[in-house]
Amino acid sequence: MKVHSTKAMAARAVDLCVVLLHGDPPGGPSAEAVAEVLRAHGETVVPISAAGPRGETVVPVSAAGLGGGGAPPAPVPGGPAAPEADGGPASPEAGGGGTAMSPYLGEDDVAAMREAAARLVEVLAAPGPDEAARLLNQVLDDTARAPRLTRHGGTSPWHLHVDSRDDAPWAEWFLSSSALALAVLLADHQRVPGGLCASPGCRRPYLDLGGGSPRRFCSARCATRERVAAHRSRA
């Protein structure tokens, strides 16, 4: 079952920032690479190929099998039409607790998510909680709506959303939910809930919720590399 805790949402935000801003190729990751991270955090997502051999948008055949054999989900606003089931419309019924999220993720979604990730990384790079809070307030003012509880038509446990609607575009959902999680963590710990790796060749974002001294590196590998480099420079 997907976890909707504040920490889990913040960890998802950081993992998405890494793949969106530090993955391959340098111009931005593929929809499939972003989808892999979303799936690792329990999201249902179908990456869309940019174009087929005749320039048409391509939706993988597996999209029709989502939802345990039921009707395929509705498309992302502005995206391709979902395949139909038994000749009927592809949109699901709106069950109790909102509607099911659309799974389709295209290149335009990835580009918009990269812009959202840049704003979140700016928060994590803030020199202290005051500046981080200012940036988060700005993001929340730009993107967040009145909080509401949803279970996406019965497909998930009840959890909190602050985007405009259950089938909001991926970038809106990513930015608003991530900002909410980081804001709650900042308020709980009274510190920036993460940072950027101190290794000059890395600078990847990381989540930092531990006590004691703040982290400086995103991983043990980066910390070891910098310690070795510092030792060699003194030798």
C-alpha beads as a LAMMPS data file, in Angstrom:
LAMMPS data file: protein, C-alpha beads

235 atoms
234 bonds

1 atom types
1 bond types

-500.0 500.0 xlo xhi
-500.0 500.0 ylo yhi
-500.0 500.0 zlo zhi

Masses

1 110.0

Atoms # bond

1 1 1 0.000 0.000 0.000
2 1 1 1.279 3.467 -0.856
3 1 1 2.448 5.484 2.151
4 1 1 1.189 9.071 2.412
5 1 1 3.157 10.190 5.477
6 1 1 4.865 13.577 5.434
7 1 1 8.311 11.963 5.470
8 1 1 7.391 9.638 2.604
9 1 1 6.098 12.579 0.543
10 1 1 9.298 14.537 1.202
11 1 1 11.469 11.550 0.279
12 1 1 9.507 11.177 -2.954
13 1 1 10.034 14.881 -3.673
14 1 1 13.808 14.599 -3.256
15 1 1 14.056 11.427 -5.353
16 1 1 12.082 13.121 -8.134
17 1 1 14.289 16.226 -7.953
18 1 1 17.359 14.018 -8.381
19 1 1 16.064 12.223 -11.479
20 1 1 14.570 15.383 -12.987
21 1 1 17.625 17.615 -12.536
22 1 1 20.586 15.250 -12.224
23 1 1 19.646 12.283 -14.391
24 1 1 20.648 11.421 -17.942
25 1 1 20.542 12.868 -20.505
26 1 1 21.651 16.361 -19.402
27 1 1 18.698 17.961 -21.215
28 1 1 16.239 16.090 -19.037
29 1 1 15.203 12.513 -18.274
30 1 1 12.788 10.418 -20.264
31 1 1 9.220 9.952 -19.126
32 1 1 10.100 6.326 -18.391
33 1 1 12.942 7.351 -16.033
34 1 1 10.616 9.642 -14.093
35 1 1 7.892 6.993 -14.108
36 1 1 10.311 4.504 -12.552
37 1 1 10.817 6.805 -9.546
38 1 1 7.078 7.452 -9.247
39 1 1 6.370 3.706 -9.286
40 1 1 9.006 3.156 -6.583
41 1 1 6.925 5.472 -4.406
42 1 1 3.671 3.678 -5.142
43 1 1 2.241 5.845 -7.907
44 1 1 0.406 4.374 -10.896
45 1 1 1.955 5.884 -14.011
46 1 1 2.162 5.115 -17.733
47 1 1 4.922 6.961 -19.633
48 1 1 3.939 8.197 -23.071
49 1 1 6.398 8.063 -25.962
50 1 1 6.766 11.434 -27.671
51 1 1 5.876 10.242 -31.170
52 1 1 5.470 7.142 -33.279
53 1 1 6.928 6.533 -36.752
54 1 1 4.329 8.856 -38.352
55 1 1 4.530 11.542 -35.652
56 1 1 1.536 10.303 -33.681
57 1 1 1.507 10.192 -29.882
58 1 1 2.095 6.665 -28.612
59 1 1 0.399 5.254 -25.510
60 1 1 1.820 1.875 -24.405
61 1 1 -0.547 -1.069 -24.780
62 1 1 -0.123 -1.758 -21.051
63 1 1 -2.175 1.368 -20.322
64 1 1 -5.351 -0.514 -21.168
65 1 1 -4.628 -3.092 -18.477
66 1 1 -4.466 -0.695 -15.522
67 1 1 -6.964 -0.958 -12.720
68 1 1 -7.269 -4.736 -12.540
69 1 1 -9.031 -5.118 -15.882
70 1 1 -11.510 -2.292 -15.337
71 1 1 -12.044 0.725 -17.514
72 1 1 -8.780 2.501 -18.410
73 1 1 -8.131 5.789 -16.593
74 1 1 -8.936 9.166 -18.078
75 1 1 -6.152 11.062 -19.850
76 1 1 -4.085 13.859 -18.371
77 1 1 -5.572 17.225 -19.402
78 1 1 -4.036 18.127 -22.732
79 1 1 -2.733 14.587 -23.236
80 1 1 -3.826 11.842 -25.613
81 1 1 -7.183 10.172 -25.401
82 1 1 -7.199 6.989 -23.362
83 1 1 -7.969 3.717 -25.101
84 1 1 -11.589 2.626 -24.925
85 1 1 -12.844 -0.560 -23.311
86 1 1 -15.661 -2.565 -24.945
87 1 1 -16.462 0.358 -27.197
88 1 1 -17.389 2.619 -24.270
89 1 1 -15.806 5.762 -22.897
90 1 1 -12.482 5.376 -21.108
91 1 1 -13.071 7.645 -18.124
92 1 1 -13.669 5.912 -14.760
93 1 1 -16.669 6.487 -12.579
94 1 1 -16.057 8.950 -9.799
95 1 1 -16.297 6.744 -6.734
96 1 1 -16.523 8.023 -3.164
97 1 1 -13.653 10.255 -2.197
98 1 1 -12.807 11.889 -5.516
99 1 1 -11.734 10.529 -8.867
100 1 1 -8.869 8.297 -9.887
101 1 1 -5.685 10.062 -10.935
102 1 1 -4.772 9.832 -14.602
103 1 1 -1.657 7.717 -15.082
104 1 1 -0.329 9.191 -18.319
105 1 1 3.048 10.968 -18.137
106 1 1 4.400 12.658 -21.264
107 1 1 7.390 14.790 -22.183
108 1 1 5.471 18.017 -21.530
109 1 1 4.696 16.759 -18.032
110 1 1 8.378 15.977 -17.448
111 1 1 9.413 19.460 -18.631
112 1 1 6.922 21.078 -16.243
113 1 1 8.073 18.808 -13.404
114 1 1 11.664 19.929 -14.016
115 1 1 10.595 23.526 -13.455
116 1 1 8.836 22.474 -10.256
117 1 1 11.919 20.558 -9.106
118 1 1 14.085 23.657 -9.556
119 1 1 11.826 25.562 -7.137
120 1 1 11.989 22.760 -4.571
121 1 1 15.777 22.530 -4.809
122 1 1 15.946 26.263 -4.157
123 1 1 14.154 25.590 -0.866
124 1 1 16.596 22.837 0.104
125 1 1 19.535 25.110 -0.788
126 1 1 18.305 27.889 1.527
127 1 1 20.898 29.014 4.106
128 1 1 18.440 28.722 6.979
129 1 1 14.835 28.084 7.976
130 1 1 13.751 31.717 7.561
131 1 1 14.666 31.802 3.879
132 1 1 13.347 28.282 3.317
133 1 1 10.033 29.283 4.910
134 1 1 9.811 32.358 2.706
135 1 1 10.367 30.280 -0.414
136 1 1 7.884 27.620 0.674
137 1 1 5.250 30.240 1.431
138 1 1 5.745 31.602 -2.067
139 1 1 5.362 28.167 -3.653
140 1 1 2.277 27.387 -1.573
141 1 1 0.756 30.750 -2.452
142 1 1 1.356 30.052 -6.151
143 1 1 0.197 26.431 -6.294
144 1 1 -1.679 25.217 -3.219
145 1 1 -5.449 25.189 -2.907
146 1 1 -7.701 24.534 0.079
147 1 1 -6.700 21.206 1.698
148 1 1 -9.004 18.290 1.038
149 1 1 -9.073 14.587 1.799
150 1 1 -9.331 12.136 -1.073
151 1 1 -9.031 8.435 -1.757
152 1 1 -9.162 8.709 -5.553
153 1 1 -12.439 6.945 -6.086
154 1 1 -11.618 4.246 -3.553
155 1 1 -8.240 3.320 -5.066
156 1 1 -6.147 4.491 -2.077
157 1 1 -6.447 5.260 1.635
158 1 1 -7.682 8.689 2.655
159 1 1 -4.908 11.280 2.375
160 1 1 -4.436 15.018 2.053
161 1 1 -4.175 16.935 -1.243
162 1 1 -3.583 20.646 -1.837
163 1 1 -3.623 20.655 -5.633
164 1 1 -6.614 21.959 -7.588
165 1 1 -8.270 18.592 -8.251
166 1 1 -7.601 14.861 -8.098
167 1 1 -6.675 14.657 -11.781
168 1 1 -4.468 17.778 -11.736
169 1 1 -1.400 17.768 -14.018
170 1 1 1.605 15.881 -12.679
171 1 1 3.696 19.043 -12.165
172 1 1 0.987 20.764 -10.117
173 1 1 0.536 17.693 -7.927
174 1 1 4.308 17.280 -7.519
175 1 1 5.007 20.897 -6.561
176 1 1 2.041 21.425 -4.241
177 1 1 2.333 18.105 -2.378
178 1 1 6.117 18.407 -2.049
179 1 1 5.929 21.972 -0.758
180 1 1 3.323 20.912 1.803
181 1 1 5.522 18.059 3.040
182 1 1 8.646 20.214 3.271
183 1 1 6.694 22.958 5.070
184 1 1 5.392 20.521 7.689
185 1 1 8.897 19.113 8.244
186 1 1 10.377 22.609 8.570
187 1 1 7.744 23.492 11.173
188 1 1 8.302 20.220 13.060
189 1 1 12.116 20.446 13.159
190 1 1 12.669 24.230 12.902
191 1 1 15.387 23.686 10.310
192 1 1 15.708 23.304 6.550
193 1 1 14.620 19.682 5.985
194 1 1 17.471 18.907 3.615
195 1 1 20.260 20.403 1.585
196 1 1 22.497 20.092 -1.445
197 1 1 25.491 17.777 -1.467
198 1 1 28.695 19.609 -0.497
199 1 1 30.677 17.673 -3.090
200 1 1 31.348 20.173 -5.922
201 1 1 30.918 17.486 -8.544
202 1 1 27.547 16.344 -7.220
203 1 1 25.279 18.991 -5.647
204 1 1 22.357 16.565 -5.549
205 1 1 19.572 17.356 -3.074
206 1 1 19.020 15.201 -0.012
207 1 1 16.548 14.920 2.866
208 1 1 17.869 15.561 6.380
209 1 1 15.591 14.771 9.302
210 1 1 18.175 13.458 11.755
211 1 1 19.184 15.077 14.999
212 1 1 22.573 16.549 15.725
213 1 1 24.705 18.291 13.142
214 1 1 23.155 18.830 9.695
215 1 1 24.249 16.538 6.893
216 1 1 26.673 17.830 4.282
217 1 1 26.660 15.068 1.677
218 1 1 23.946 13.178 -0.168
219 1 1 25.628 9.801 0.292
220 1 1 28.501 8.003 2.011
221 1 1 30.166 7.734 -1.394
222 1 1 30.356 11.526 -1.817
223 1 1 31.517 12.009 1.774
224 1 1 34.309 9.458 1.325
225 1 1 35.401 10.966 -1.982
226 1 1 35.705 14.422 -0.442
227 1 1 37.585 13.110 2.610
228 1 1 40.068 11.338 0.353
229 1 1 40.498 14.463 -1.793
230 1 1 41.087 16.616 1.318
231 1 1 43.647 14.110 2.660
232 1 1 45.544 14.081 -0.643
233 1 1 45.589 17.880 -0.803
234 1 1 47.242 18.009 2.626
235 1 1 49.802 15.322 1.776

Bonds

1 1 1 2
2 1 2 3
3 1 3 4
4 1 4 5
5 1 5 6
6 1 6 7
7 1 7 8
8 1 8 9
9 1 9 10
10 1 10 11
11 1 11 12
12 1 12 13
13 1 13 14
14 1 14 15
15 1 15 16
16 1 16 17
17 1 17 18
18 1 18 19
19 1 19 20
20 1 20 21
21 1 21 22
22 1 22 23
23 1 23 24
24 1 24 25
25 1 25 26
26 1 26 27
27 1 27 28
28 1 28 29
29 1 29 30
30 1 30 31
31 1 31 32
32 1 32 33
33 1 33 34
34 1 34 35
35 1 35 36
36 1 36 37
37 1 37 38
38 1 38 39
39 1 39 40
40 1 40 41
41 1 41 42
42 1 42 43
43 1 43 44
44 1 44 45
45 1 45 46
46 1 46 47
47 1 47 48
48 1 48 49
49 1 49 50
50 1 50 51
51 1 51 52
52 1 52 53
53 1 53 54
54 1 54 55
55 1 55 56
56 1 56 57
57 1 57 58
58 1 58 59
59 1 59 60
60 1 60 61
61 1 61 62
62 1 62 63
63 1 63 64
64 1 64 65
65 1 65 66
66 1 66 67
67 1 67 68
68 1 68 69
69 1 69 70
70 1 70 71
71 1 71 72
72 1 72 73
73 1 73 74
74 1 74 75
75 1 75 76
76 1 76 77
77 1 77 78
78 1 78 79
79 1 79 80
80 1 80 81
81 1 81 82
82 1 82 83
83 1 83 84
84 1 84 85
85 1 85 86
86 1 86 87
87 1 87 88
88 1 88 89
89 1 89 90
90 1 90 91
91 1 91 92
92 1 92 93
93 1 93 94
94 1 94 95
95 1 95 96
96 1 96 97
97 1 97 98
98 1 98 99
99 1 99 100
100 1 100 101
101 1 101 102
102 1 102 103
103 1 103 104
104 1 104 105
105 1 105 106
106 1 106 107
107 1 107 108
108 1 108 109
109 1 109 110
110 1 110 111
111 1 111 112
112 1 112 113
113 1 113 114
114 1 114 115
115 1 115 116
116 1 116 117
117 1 117 118
118 1 118 119
119 1 119 120
120 1 120 121
121 1 121 122
122 1 122 123
123 1 123 124
124 1 124 125
125 1 125 126
126 1 126 127
127 1 127 128
128 1 128 129
129 1 129 130
130 1 130 131
131 1 131 132
132 1 132 133
133 1 133 134
134 1 134 135
135 1 135 136
136 1 136 137
137 1 137 138
138 1 138 139
139 1 139 140
140 1 140 141
141 1 141 142
142 1 142 143
143 1 143 144
144 1 144 145
145 1 145 146
146 1 146 147
147 1 147 148
148 1 148 149
149 1 149 150
150 1 150 151
151 1 151 152
152 1 152 153
153 1 153 154
154 1 154 155
155 1 155 156
156 1 156 157
157 1 157 158
158 1 158 159
159 1 159 160
160 1 160 161
161 1 161 162
162 1 162 163
163 1 163 164
164 1 164 165
165 1 165 166
166 1 166 167
167 1 167 168
168 1 168 169
169 1 169 170
170 1 170 171
171 1 171 172
172 1 172 173
173 1 173 174
174 1 174 175
175 1 175 176
176 1 176 177
177 1 177 178
178 1 178 179
179 1 179 180
180 1 180 181
181 1 181 182
182 1 182 183
183 1 183 184
184 1 184 185
185 1 185 186
186 1 186 187
187 1 187 188
188 1 188 189
189 1 189 190
190 1 190 191
191 1 191 192
192 1 192 193
193 1 193 194
194 1 194 195
195 1 195 196
196 1 196 197
197 1 197 198
198 1 198 199
199 1 199 200
200 1 200 201
201 1 201 202
202 1 202 203
203 1 203 204
204 1 204 205
205 1 205 206
206 1 206 207
207 1 207 208
208 1 208 209
209 1 209 210
210 1 210 211
211 1 211 212
212 1 212 213
213 1 213 214
214 1 214 215
215 1 215 216
216 1 216 217
217 1 217 218
218 1 218 219
219 1 219 220
220 1 220 221
221 1 221 222
222 1 222 223
223 1 223 224
224 1 224 225
225 1 225 226
226 1 226 227
227 1 227 228
228 1 228 229
229 1 229 230
230 1 230 231
231 1 231 232
232 1 232 233
233 1 233 234
234 1 234 235
